[in-house]
């Protein structure tokens, strides 16, 4: 299967402009990512307009569903559209996925709110999000395969790396549009109706990208198979029903994509979440700092794609996973000191601990909003600290001990729910929280990061390094996946591990990491998730992942 690439395949001399192929495929994929990320950036406004009329628990479940649905269904989109791509062609398939994505996004901008059409509004919103996830599941594999099958064998990493820039560029574009419209309109008008504009703009992007992609012809590799009658008649069976190919799907997932996904989502999304929620940097500043780091880092997708043509895909991806696993904890510690030095100083001078019997403590993470965390003194103590995003240590105490919070040299006992009930319990909890808040202030814990004390150059430098790791693992991944699988089932085979890795391992990283932090009280504990997954990928990749960069994929 592996052959040297001493010469460029003949079809590259006769086909359409390679620059047009790269530009059309990349531009369309940028627009799809732009659409996809608008949900995350505008979640606050979407929640207030579409989930305001249902009860609190139902509204929270639907809000989570609307955000998570797009990640959850991406592998199913990969299977569905991957099969179509291997049956009828690359070009027509990603024209369909683009149309679904663009129209679904545009429809959100027109969707009546809960106040107008009732409970139908949130359910329609979730349905549109599902369509988006399905479309994105089919888009990436099509674009990556299409570009790779046009590329010379010795430049495949370079050519496909342009596709790898699209997710970051899509996020960057969405950030710029949202920040720009909010600035021009003002926050009140934006919250009322201006949030719809970024969604409505997508119809223009859809028209432009569809027109550009209509100029393209079919991939020469697929066209050759079609002319010779060698296309797969049952791509799903060939891709996943035969161990010879299925084992490469599993190796691709655990030996490359899973690690790539957690490094990508940690560097671009968890870092933003950590800045806003844990370090209490205001949203506008956090967005701008992330945007600067993305702008600085994006060219390195191209660099690492080019480099992978010289030294191979495997060493770059696995080295990125190794460096991430070794540096995440010190990097996020440094980020705390740079973004909120007052918080870092307070943590060092007056560390917080909770003295309680751990068997009497609930898991401080409640995605359906039922638990009020007031049934034990431990819950009352930890709930306040968890909501405030504060770092604390757990100290074991005998059963029946009333929980205490220690802040430096100050001790505050939590209310005992066995002794106070009803309105008295509510008043006792409020008084306790006021005491804790006062003690935190006395110990130097800031309510928010001081904008004048943020070391912005250092924050950007740390974020840039995190993005650099993203570019190392992500830049060569498309070429690697394309080269692992035979042409007749390539679209199907590569799409599934990519979207399981990025949709599930990566897409649920922020929620999983937050749950780990809430459970332990350690603001850095969530980093164990990407570190462990990156190490697993490193081990599996070293042992089982082949080097692919010298393969001829035209057969």
HUPE-V142595 format. One record per residue. N is the residue number from 1. D_CENTER is the distance of its C-alpha to the mean C-alpha in whole Angstrom. Layout:
# HUPE-V142595
n:N d_center:D_CENTER
n:N d_center:D_CENTER
This chain:
# HUPE-V142595
n:1 d_center:34
n:2 d_center:34
n:3 d_center:36
n:4 d_center:36
n:5 d_center:35
n:6 d_center:39
n:7 d_center:39
n:8 d_center:36
n:9 d_center:37
n:10 d_center:39
n:11 d_center:37
n:12 d_center:35
n:13 d_center:38
n:14 d_center:39
n:15 d_center:36
n:16 d_center:34
n:17 d_center:33
n:18 d_center:30
n:19 d_center:29
n:20 d_center:29
n:21 d_center:27
n:22 d_center:24
n:23 d_center:24
n:24 d_center:24
n:25 d_center:21
n:26 d_center:19
n:27 d_center:20
n:28 d_center:19
n:29 d_center:16
n:30 d_center:15
n:31 d_center:17
n:32 d_center:15
n:33 d_center:11
n:34 d_center:13
n:35 d_center:14
n:36 d_center:11
n:37 d_center:9
n:38 d_center:13
n:39 d_center:12
n:40 d_center:10
n:41 d_center:12
n:42 d_center:15
n:43 d_center:14
n:44 d_center:17
n:45 d_center:20
n:46 d_center:19
n:47 d_center:19
n:48 d_center:23
n:49 d_center:24
n:50 d_center:23
n:51 d_center:23
n:52 d_center:26
n:53 d_center:29
n:54 d_center:28
n:55 d_center:29
n:56 d_center:26
n:57 d_center:25
n:58 d_center:25
n:59 d_center:23
n:60 d_center:20
n:61 d_center:20
n:62 d_center:19
n:63 d_center:17
n:64 d_center:15
n:65 d_center:15
n:66 d_center:15
n:67 d_center:11
n:68 d_center:11
n:69 d_center:13
n:70 d_center:11
n:71 d_center:9
n:72 d_center:12
n:73 d_center:14
n:74 d_center:13
n:75 d_center:15
n:76 d_center:18
n:77 d_center:17
n:78 d_center:17
n:79 d_center:20
n:80 d_center:22
n:81 d_center:22
n:82 d_center:22
n:83 d_center:25
n:84 d_center:26
n:85 d_center:25
n:86 d_center:27
n:87 d_center:30
n:88 d_center:31
n:89 d_center:29
n:90 d_center:26
n:91 d_center:27
n:92 d_center:28
n:93 d_center:24
n:94 d_center:22
n:95 d_center:24
n:96 d_center:24
n:97 d_center:20
n:98 d_center:20
n:99 d_center:23
n:100 d_center:21
n:101 d_center:18
n:102 d_center:20
n:103 d_center:23
n:104 d_center:20
n:105 d_center:19
n:106 d_center:22
n:107 d_center:23
n:108 d_center:21
n:109 d_center:23
n:110 d_center:26
n:111 d_center:25
n:112 d_center:28
n:113 d_center:27
n:114 d_center:28
n:115 d_center:31
n:116 d_center:32
n:117 d_center:31
n:118 d_center:31
n:119 d_center:28
n:120 d_center:28
n:121 d_center:26
n:122 d_center:23
n:123 d_center:23
n:124 d_center:23
n:125 d_center:20
n:126 d_center:18
n:127 d_center:20
n:128 d_center:19
n:129 d_center:15
n:130 d_center:16
n:131 d_center:18
n:132 d_center:15
n:133 d_center:13
n:134 d_center:16
n:135 d_center:17
n:136 d_center:13
n:137 d_center:14
n:138 d_center:17
n:139 d_center:17
n:140 d_center:15
n:141 d_center:18
n:142 d_center:20
n:143 d_center:20
n:144 d_center:19
n:145 d_center:22
n:146 d_center:24
n:147 d_center:24
n:148 d_center:24
n:149 d_center:27
n:150 d_center:29
n:151 d_center:28
n:152 d_center:31
n:153 d_center:31
n:154 d_center:31
n:155 d_center:28
n:156 d_center:26
n:157 d_center:23
n:158 d_center:24
n:159 d_center:24
n:160 d_center:20
n:161 d_center:19
n:162 d_center:19
n:163 d_center:17
n:164 d_center:14
n:165 d_center:14
n:166 d_center:14
n:167 d_center:10
n:168 d_center:10
n:169 d_center:14
n:170 d_center:12
n:171 d_center:10
n:172 d_center:13
n:173 d_center:16
n:174 d_center:14
n:175 d_center:15
n:176 d_center:18
n:177 d_center:19
n:178 d_center:18
n:179 d_center:20
n:180 d_center:23
n:181 d_center:24
n:182 d_center:23
n:183 d_center:26
n:184 d_center:28
n:185 d_center:28
n:186 d_center:28
n:187 d_center:26
n:188 d_center:29
n:189 d_center:29
n:190 d_center:25
n:191 d_center:25
n:192 d_center:27
n:193 d_center:27
n:194 d_center:25
n:195 d_center:22
n:196 d_center:23
n:197 d_center:23
n:198 d_center:20
n:199 d_center:20
n:200 d_center:23
n:201 d_center:23
n:202 d_center:21
n:203 d_center:24
n:204 d_center:25
n:205 d_center:23
n:206 d_center:23
n:207 d_center:27
n:208 d_center:26
n:209 d_center:24
n:210 d_center:26
n:211 d_center:29
n:212 d_center:28
n:213 d_center:27
n:214 d_center:30
n:215 d_center:32
n:216 d_center:30
n:217 d_center:32
n:218 d_center:31
n:219 d_center:30
n:220 d_center:33
n:221 d_center:32
n:222 d_center:32
n:223 d_center:35
n:224 d_center:37
n:225 d_center:36
n:226 d_center:36
n:227 d_center:40
n:228 d_center:41
n:229 d_center:40
n:230 d_center:37
n:231 d_center:34
n:232 d_center:33
n:233 d_center:34
n:234 d_center:32
n:235 d_center:29
n:236 d_center:27
n:237 d_center:30
n:238 d_center:30
n:239 d_center:27
n:240 d_center:26
n:241 d_center:30
n:242 d_center:31
n:243 d_center:30
n:244 d_center:31
n:245 d_center:28
n:246 d_center:26
n:247 d_center:26
n:248 d_center:24
n:249 d_center:22
n:250 d_center:21
n:251 d_center:22
n:252 d_center:19
n:253 d_center:17
n:254 d_center:18
n:255 d_center:19
n:256 d_center:17
n:257 d_center:13
n:258 d_center:12
n:259 d_center:13
n:260 d_center:11
n:261 d_center:8
n:262 d_center:8
n:263 d_center:10
n:264 d_center:7
n:265 d_center:4
n:266 d_center:8
n:267 d_center:9
n:268 d_center:7
n:269 d_center:6
n:270 d_center:8
n:271 d_center:11
n:272 d_center:11
n:273 d_center:11
n:274 d_center:13
n:275 d_center:15
n:276 d_center:16
n:277 d_center:16
n:278 d_center:18
n:279 d_center:20
n:280 d_center:20
n:281 d_center:20
n:282 d_center:20
n:283 d_center:18
n:284 d_center:19
n:285 d_center:20
n:286 d_center:16
n:287 d_center:15
n:288 d_center:18
n:289 d_center:18
n:290 d_center:14
n:291 d_center:15
n:292 d_center:18
n:293 d_center:16
n:294 d_center:14
n:295 d_center:18
n:296 d_center:19
n:297 d_center:17
n:298 d_center:16
n:299 d_center:20
n:300 d_center:19
n:301 d_center:17
n:302 d_center:20
n:303 d_center:22
n:304 d_center:21
n:305 d_center:21
n:306 d_center:25
n:307 d_center:25
n:308 d_center:24
n:309 d_center:27
n:310 d_center:29
n:311 d_center:28
n:312 d_center:26
n:313 d_center:22
n:314 d_center:23
n:315 d_center:24
n:316 d_center:21
n:317 d_center:18
n:318 d_center:20
n:319 d_center:21
n:320 d_center:17
n:321 d_center:16
n:322 d_center:20
n:323 d_center:19
n:324 d_center:16
n:325 d_center:18
n:326 d_center:21
n:327 d_center:20
n:328 d_center:17
n:329 d_center:19
n:330 d_center:22
n:331 d_center:19
n:332 d_center:18
n:333 d_center:21
n:334 d_center:22
n:335 d_center:20
n:336 d_center:21
n:337 d_center:25
n:338 d_center:24
n:339 d_center:22
n:340 d_center:24
n:341 d_center:27
n:342 d_center:29
n:343 d_center:27
n:344 d_center:27
n:345 d_center:31
n:346 d_center:31
n:347 d_center:29
n:348 d_center:31
n:349 d_center:34
n:350 d_center:34
n:351 d_center:32
n:352 d_center:31
n:353 d_center:32
n:354 d_center:32
n:355 d_center:36
n:356 d_center:36
n:357 d_center:36
n:358 d_center:33
n:359 d_center:34
n:360 d_center:34
n:361 d_center:31
n:362 d_center:28
n:363 d_center:25
n:364 d_center:23
n:365 d_center:20
n:366 d_center:21
n:367 d_center:19
n:368 d_center:22
n:369 d_center:24
n:370 d_center:27
n:371 d_center:28
n:372 d_center:29
n:373 d_center:29
n:374 d_center:33
n:375 d_center:35
n:376 d_center:35
n:377 d_center:36
n:378 d_center:33
n:379 d_center:31
n:380 d_center:32
n:381 d_center:32
n:382 d_center:28
n:383 d_center:27
n:384 d_center:28
n:385 d_center:26
n:386 d_center:23
n:387 d_center:23
n:388 d_center:24
n:389 d_center:21
n:390 d_center:24
n:391 d_center:24
n:392 d_center:27
n:393 d_center:29
n:394 d_center:30
n:395 d_center:34
n:396 d_center:36
n:397 d_center:39
n:398 d_center:41
n:399 d_center:41
n:400 d_center:42
n:401 d_center:41
n:402 d_center:40
n:403 d_center:37
n:404 d_center:37
n:405 d_center:35
n:406 d_center:36
n:407 d_center:35
n:408 d_center:37
n:409 d_center:40
n:410 d_center:40
n:411 d_center:40
n:412 d_center:39
n:413 d_center:40
n:414 d_center:37
n:415 d_center:39
n:416 d_center:41
n:417 d_center:40
n:418 d_center:43
n:419 d_center:45
n:420 d_center:44
n:421 d_center:43
n:422 d_center:42
n:423 d_center:42
n:424 d_center:44
n:425 d_center:40
n:426 d_center:38
n:427 d_center:40
n:428 d_center:40
n:429 d_center:36
n:430 d_center:36
n:431 d_center:39
n:432 d_center:37
n:433 d_center:34
n:434 d_center:36
n:435 d_center:38
n:436 d_center:34
n:437 d_center:33
n:438 d_center:36
n:439 d_center:36
n:440 d_center:33
n:441 d_center:34
n:442 d_center:37
n:443 d_center:35
n:444 d_center:33
n:445 d_center:30
n:446 d_center:29
n:447 d_center:28
n:448 d_center:25
n:449 d_center:25
n:450 d_center:28
n:451 d_center:27
n:452 d_center:30
n:453 d_center:29
n:454 d_center:25
n:455 d_center:26
n:456 d_center:24
n:457 d_center:25
n:458 d_center:24
n:459 d_center:20
n:460 d_center:19
n:461 d_center:21
n:462 d_center:19
n:463 d_center:15
n:464 d_center:17
n:465 d_center:17
n:466 d_center:14
n:467 d_center:13
n:468 d_center:16
n:469 d_center:15
n:470 d_center:12
n:471 d_center:14
n:472 d_center:16
n:473 d_center:14
n:474 d_center:13
n:475 d_center:16
n:476 d_center:18
n:477 d_center:16
n:478 d_center:17
n:479 d_center:21
n:480 d_center:21
n:481 d_center:20
n:482 d_center:22
n:483 d_center:25
n:484 d_center:25
n:485 d_center:26
n:486 d_center:29
n:487 d_center:29
n:488 d_center:30
n:489 d_center:27
n:490 d_center:25
n:491 d_center:22
n:492 d_center:22
n:493 d_center:22
n:494 d_center:19
n:495 d_center:17
n:496 d_center:17
n:497 d_center:16
n:498 d_center:13
n:499 d_center:12
n:500 d_center:12
n:501 d_center:11
n:502 d_center:7
n:503 d_center:8
n:504 d_center:9
n:505 d_center:9
n:506 d_center:5
n:507 d_center:5
n:508 d_center:7
n:509 d_center:7
n:510 d_center:8
n:511 d_center:10
n:512 d_center:12
n:513 d_center:12
n:514 d_center:14
n:515 d_center:16
n:516 d_center:17
n:517 d_center:18
n:518 d_center:20
n:519 d_center:22
n:520 d_center:23
n:521 d_center:23
n:522 d_center:22
n:523 d_center:19
n:524 d_center:18
n:525 d_center:18
n:526 d_center:15
n:527 d_center:14
n:528 d_center:16
n:529 d_center:14
n:530 d_center:12
n:531 d_center:16
n:532 d_center:17
n:533 d_center:15
n:534 d_center:15
n:535 d_center:19
n:536 d_center:19
n:537 d_center:18
n:538 d_center:20
n:539 d_center:23
n:540 d_center:23
n:541 d_center:22
n:542 d_center:25
n:543 d_center:27
n:544 d_center:26
n:545 d_center:24
n:546 d_center:27
n:547 d_center:27
n:548 d_center:27
n:549 d_center:27
n:550 d_center:31
n:551 d_center:31
n:552 d_center:32
n:553 d_center:30
n:554 d_center:33
n:555 d_center:34
